[in-house]
Amino acid sequence: MSAEIIDGKELAKEMRAEIADEVQKLASQGVTPGLGVILVGEDPASNSYVKAKERACEKAGIYSDDNRLPTDTSEAKLLEIIDRMNEDPKIHGILVQLPLPDHIDEEKVLLRIKPEKDVDGFHPFNVGKMMLGQPAFLPCTPHGVIQMLIRSGVVTKGAHAVIVGRSNIVGKPLANMLLQKAEGRNATVTVCHSATKDMASITLQADILIAAAGKPEMITADMVKPGAVVIDVGVNRVEDSSKKKGYRLVGDVEFEPIAEKASKITPVPGGVGPMTITMLLYNTLESAKNHM
C-alpha cells in the first residue's frame, strides 16, 4: 500500500483563495481585516514564522500592523502595545508570537488580549466556548488539522482518533474539537502522552493517528494500523551534514515506512504547517465580520 499524500500547501492555497475573495467583498463594504503582530526577540524560528504570516496577510489583502521588539522589551511596554491594538478599530486580530522572553509573563500577556481579538484562540474565554461547542476562535493548528481531514475526504464520524501529545496548543484542543458533533469531527478520541503505557497497543487501534508530541520520528511503522490516516503535526530539526544548513526537518512519524502502510499521510514540511497560518487568516477575517 502506498499512502495518498495530504498536501497542506495545496489545501492552504485553496483556502487562502477563498479567504482573499471574502476579504475583497468586505473591502467593497469599506472594511479591511487587520492583524496586529508582535514579535519580541530574535528567535530564528519565530522570526521566520512571523515573516510567513506577514506575506500571507499581504497576499490575502489583510492589513498587517507589525511590531518587532528587542529581547529586553519590558512586560509593561508589551502590554501597552496590546492595549493600543485592543482599542484600534483597524485591528481585528492580535497575534503575540510565542515563546516570549523569560522576564515576560506569558499568561498575563495572553489574558490582556480582548477575547474578541484573540485570533490564536488561546484566551481562556475562547477555550471555554470551544469546550462547550459554542462559536469561538479555534486554535489555528488544531483547526487546520480538522480542515485537512474534511478537505481530503477523511470520514471522522465514528472513527477512532488517537492523538499523541497533550499540549495546550495542539493535543488538548484537538481532542476536544474531534469530539464535537460537527462536520469533520464526531470521532471517538484517545489521547496518549509521556506517561502512557504500551503506547503502540493504542496507536495500532487508530483509524486516524495524529502525532503532536514534538519528538523526531517517535511513531514507527510497527505502531500504525494498515490503512490508517496519519497526520504529522511535528516539525523537528535533526542534524544532517549533507545539508547546507547542517540539518533537515522531520516530523514526529517515520514518513517513508509509514507511507507504505497508511491510506493517507501528511508530509513534513508541507503538511500541517501551511494550514496553521491559513487558519490565522481565517480567524482574522471572521473577527472583521464580527466587528461590522
C-alpha positions as CSV (number, residue, x, y, z in Angstrom):
1,M,0.0,0.0,0.0
2,S,1.3,3.5,-0.9
3,A,-0.4,6.3,1.0
4,E,-2.1,9.3,-0.6
5,I,-0.2,12.5,0.3
6,I,-2.4,15.1,2.0
7,D,-0.7,18.2,0.5
8,G,-1.0,21.0,3.1
9,K,0.4,23.5,0.6
10,E,-2.4,22.8,-1.9
11,L,-5.1,22.8,0.7
12,A,-3.8,26.1,2.1
13,K,-3.7,27.6,-1.4
14,E,-7.3,26.6,-1.9
15,M,-8.4,28.1,1.4
16,R,-6.4,31.3,1.0
17,A,-8.0,31.9,-2.3
18,E,-11.4,31.6,-0.7
19,I,-10.3,34.0,2.1
20,A,-9.0,36.5,-0.4
21,D,-12.3,36.6,-2.1
22,E,-14.1,37.2,1.2
23,V,-11.6,40.0,2.0
24,Q,-12.4,41.7,-1.3
25,K,-16.1,41.5,-0.6
26,L,-15.5,43.2,2.8
27,A,-13.3,45.8,1.3
28,S,-16.1,46.7,-1.1
29,Q,-18.1,47.5,2.1
30,G,-15.3,49.7,3.5
31,V,-13.8,47.1,5.9
32,T,-10.3,45.7,5.6
33,P,-9.5,42.9,8.1
34,G,-6.5,43.9,10.2
35,L,-4.0,41.7,12.1
36,G,-1.7,43.1,14.8
37,V,1.5,41.1,15.1
38,I,4.0,41.4,17.9
39,L,7.4,39.6,17.9
40,V,9.7,40.0,20.9
41,G,13.3,38.9,20.4
42,E,15.4,37.4,17.6
43,D,14.4,33.7,17.8
44,P,15.1,32.5,14.2
45,A,12.1,30.1,14.0
46,S,9.7,32.7,15.4
47,N,11.1,35.3,13.0
48,S,10.7,33.1,10.0
49,Y,7.2,32.2,11.1
50,V,6.1,35.8,11.5
51,K,7.5,36.7,8.1
52,A,5.5,33.9,6.5
53,K,2.4,35.2,8.3
54,E,3.1,38.7,7.0
55,R,3.5,37.6,3.4
56,A,0.3,35.6,3.7
57,C,-1.6,38.6,5.0
58,E,-0.4,40.7,2.1
59,K,-1.4,38.2,-0.5
60,A,-4.9,37.9,1.1
61,G,-5.4,41.6,1.3
62,I,-5.3,41.7,5.1
63,Y,-3.8,44.7,6.8
64,S,-0.8,43.8,9.0
65,D,0.4,46.0,11.8
66,D,3.9,44.6,12.5
67,N,5.7,45.2,15.7
68,R,9.2,43.8,16.1
69,L,10.6,44.4,19.6
70,P,14.1,43.8,21.1
71,T,14.5,40.9,23.6
72,D,14.9,43.3,26.5
73,T,11.5,44.9,25.9
74,S,9.7,45.3,29.2
75,E,6.5,43.5,30.0
76,A,4.8,46.9,30.6
77,K,5.8,48.0,27.1
78,L,4.4,44.9,25.6
79,L,1.1,45.2,27.5
80,E,0.9,48.9,26.4
81,I,1.1,47.8,22.7
82,I,-1.6,45.2,23.2
83,D,-3.8,47.8,24.9
84,R,-3.4,50.1,21.9
85,M,-4.3,47.3,19.5
86,N,-7.3,46.3,21.6
87,E,-8.7,49.8,21.1
88,D,-7.7,50.2,17.5
89,P,-10.7,49.7,15.2
90,K,-8.4,48.8,12.3
91,I,-7.1,45.8,14.2
92,H,-9.5,42.8,14.3
93,G,-7.0,40.2,15.5
94,I,-3.9,40.3,17.7
95,L,-1.1,37.8,17.5
96,V,1.7,37.7,20.1
97,Q,4.4,35.3,18.8
98,L,5.4,32.7,21.4
99,P,7.6,31.9,23.1
100,L,8.3,35.1,24.9
101,P,11.5,36.0,26.8
102,D,11.7,34.7,30.4
103,H,11.1,38.0,32.0
104,I,7.7,38.4,30.5
105,D,4.7,36.6,32.0
106,E,3.2,34.7,29.0
107,E,-0.2,34.1,30.8
108,K,-0.6,37.8,31.7
109,V,0.1,38.8,28.1
110,L,-2.4,36.3,26.6
111,L,-5.1,37.4,29.1
112,R,-4.5,41.0,28.1
113,I,-5.8,40.4,24.6
114,K,-9.5,41.0,24.3
115,P,-11.3,37.7,23.6
116,E,-13.0,39.1,20.5
117,K,-9.5,39.8,19.0
118,D,-7.9,36.6,20.2
119,V,-7.4,35.0,16.7
120,D,-4.9,32.5,18.1
121,G,-7.7,31.0,20.2
122,F,-5.6,30.9,23.4
123,H,-7.7,33.1,25.7
124,P,-9.5,31.1,28.4
125,F,-12.8,32.7,27.3
126,N,-12.4,31.2,23.8
127,V,-11.0,27.9,25.2
128,G,-14.1,27.6,27.4
129,K,-16.5,28.3,24.5
130,M,-14.7,25.8,22.4
131,M,-15.1,23.2,25.1
132,L,-18.8,23.8,25.2
133,G,-19.1,23.6,21.4
134,Q,-20.1,27.2,21.1
135,P,-18.8,29.5,18.3
136,A,-15.3,30.7,19.2
137,F,-11.9,31.4,17.6
138,L,-10.4,27.9,17.4
139,P,-6.6,27.4,17.9
140,C,-5.0,27.6,14.4
141,T,-3.1,24.3,14.3
142,P,-5.9,22.0,15.5
143,H,-8.4,23.8,13.3
144,G,-6.0,23.4,10.4
145,V,-5.9,19.6,11.1
146,I,-9.7,19.5,11.1
147,Q,-9.8,21.3,7.7
148,M,-7.3,18.9,6.3
149,L,-9.4,15.9,7.3
150,I,-12.5,17.5,5.8
151,R,-11.0,18.6,2.6
152,S,-9.1,15.4,1.9
153,G,-12.3,13.3,2.4
154,V,-11.4,11.6,5.6
155,V,-14.5,10.2,7.4
156,T,-14.2,11.1,11.1
157,K,-17.7,10.2,12.3
158,G,-17.4,7.2,14.5
159,A,-13.7,6.8,13.7
160,H,-11.2,6.1,16.4
161,A,-8.8,9.1,16.5
162,V,-5.6,8.7,18.6
163,I,-3.6,11.8,19.4
164,V,-0.1,11.5,20.7
165,G,0.6,14.7,22.6
166,R,-1.3,16.7,25.2
167,S,-0.1,20.3,24.8
168,N,-2.5,23.2,25.3
169,I,-1.7,24.4,21.7
170,V,-2.4,21.2,19.8
171,G,-3.2,17.9,21.7
172,K,-5.9,19.1,24.2
173,P,-7.9,21.4,21.9
174,L,-7.7,19.0,19.0
175,A,-9.1,16.2,21.2
176,N,-12.0,18.4,22.2
177,M,-12.7,19.5,18.6
178,L,-12.7,16.0,17.3
179,L,-15.3,15.0,20.0
180,Q,-17.8,17.7,18.9
181,K,-20.9,16.9,17.0
182,A,-19.9,18.7,13.8
183,E,-18.6,18.2,10.3
184,G,-15.1,16.7,10.2
185,R,-15.4,15.6,13.9
186,N,-17.7,13.3,15.9
187,A,-14.9,10.8,16.5
188,T,-14.0,8.6,19.4
189,V,-10.8,10.1,20.8
190,T,-7.9,8.7,22.8
191,V,-5.0,10.9,23.9
192,C,-1.6,9.3,24.5
193,H,1.3,11.1,26.3
194,S,4.7,10.6,28.0
195,A,3.1,8.5,30.8
196,T,1.1,6.3,28.5
197,K,2.0,2.6,29.0
198,D,2.4,0.4,25.9
199,M,1.6,3.3,23.5
200,A,1.8,1.1,20.4
201,S,-1.1,-1.1,21.6
202,I,-3.2,2.1,21.5
203,T,-1.9,3.7,18.3
204,L,-2.4,0.4,16.5
205,Q,-6.2,0.9,17.1
206,A,-6.2,4.3,15.4
207,D,-8.2,4.9,12.2
208,I,-6.8,8.4,12.4
209,L,-3.4,8.8,14.1
210,I,-2.3,12.3,14.9
211,A,1.3,12.8,16.1
212,A,1.9,16.1,18.0
213,A,4.5,15.3,20.7
214,G,7.5,17.2,19.3
215,K,9.8,14.2,19.2
216,P,11.5,13.3,16.0
217,E,10.2,10.2,14.3
218,M,8.9,8.7,17.5
219,I,6.0,7.0,15.7
220,T,7.4,4.0,13.8
221,A,5.7,1.8,11.2
222,D,5.0,-1.0,13.7
223,M,2.8,1.4,15.7
224,V,0.5,2.1,12.8
225,K,-2.5,0.1,11.6
226,P,-2.6,-0.7,7.9
227,G,-4.9,1.8,6.1
228,A,-4.8,4.4,8.9
229,V,-4.8,8.1,8.2
230,V,-1.7,9.7,9.7
231,I,-1.4,13.4,10.4
232,D,2.0,14.6,11.5
233,V,2.0,17.9,13.4
234,G,5.6,17.7,14.5
235,V,8.4,19.8,13.0
236,N,11.8,18.9,14.3
237,R,15.4,19.7,13.3
238,V,17.8,16.8,13.1
239,E,21.5,17.1,12.3
240,D,22.4,16.3,8.7
241,S,25.9,17.1,7.5
242,S,24.8,16.5,3.9
243,K,22.5,19.6,4.0
244,K,23.8,23.1,3.5
245,K,22.2,24.3,6.8
246,G,23.6,21.3,8.6
247,Y,20.1,20.0,9.5
248,R,16.9,18.7,7.9
249,L,13.3,18.9,9.1
250,V,11.4,15.7,10.1
251,G,8.1,15.1,11.7
252,D,7.0,13.0,14.7
253,V,6.5,10.0,12.4
254,E,8.8,7.9,10.3
255,F,7.5,9.1,7.0
256,E,8.6,6.6,4.3
257,P,7.9,3.2,6.1
258,I,4.6,4.5,7.4
259,A,3.6,5.8,4.0
260,E,3.8,2.2,2.8
261,K,1.1,1.2,5.4
262,A,-1.2,4.2,5.7
263,S,-4.0,5.2,3.4
264,K,-3.3,8.9,3.7
265,I,-0.4,10.8,5.3
266,T,0.8,14.4,5.7
267,P,4.5,15.3,4.8
268,V,6.9,17.4,6.8
269,P,7.4,20.1,5.7
270,G,4.4,21.0,3.5
271,G,1.7,19.3,5.6
272,V,0.1,20.9,8.7
273,G,2.3,24.0,8.8
274,P,0.8,25.9,5.9
275,M,-2.7,25.3,7.3
276,T,-1.8,26.9,10.6
277,I,-1.1,30.2,9.0
278,T,-4.2,29.8,6.8
279,M,-6.5,29.4,9.9
280,L,-4.9,32.6,11.4
281,L,-6.1,34.4,8.3
282,Y,-9.5,32.7,8.5
283,N,-9.9,33.8,12.2
284,T,-8.9,37.4,11.4
285,L,-11.4,37.5,8.6
286,E,-14.1,36.1,10.9
287,S,-13.2,38.7,13.5
288,A,-13.6,41.5,11.0
289,K,-17.1,40.2,10.1
290,N,-18.0,40.1,13.8
291,H,-16.9,43.8,14.2
292,M,-19.1,45.1,11.4
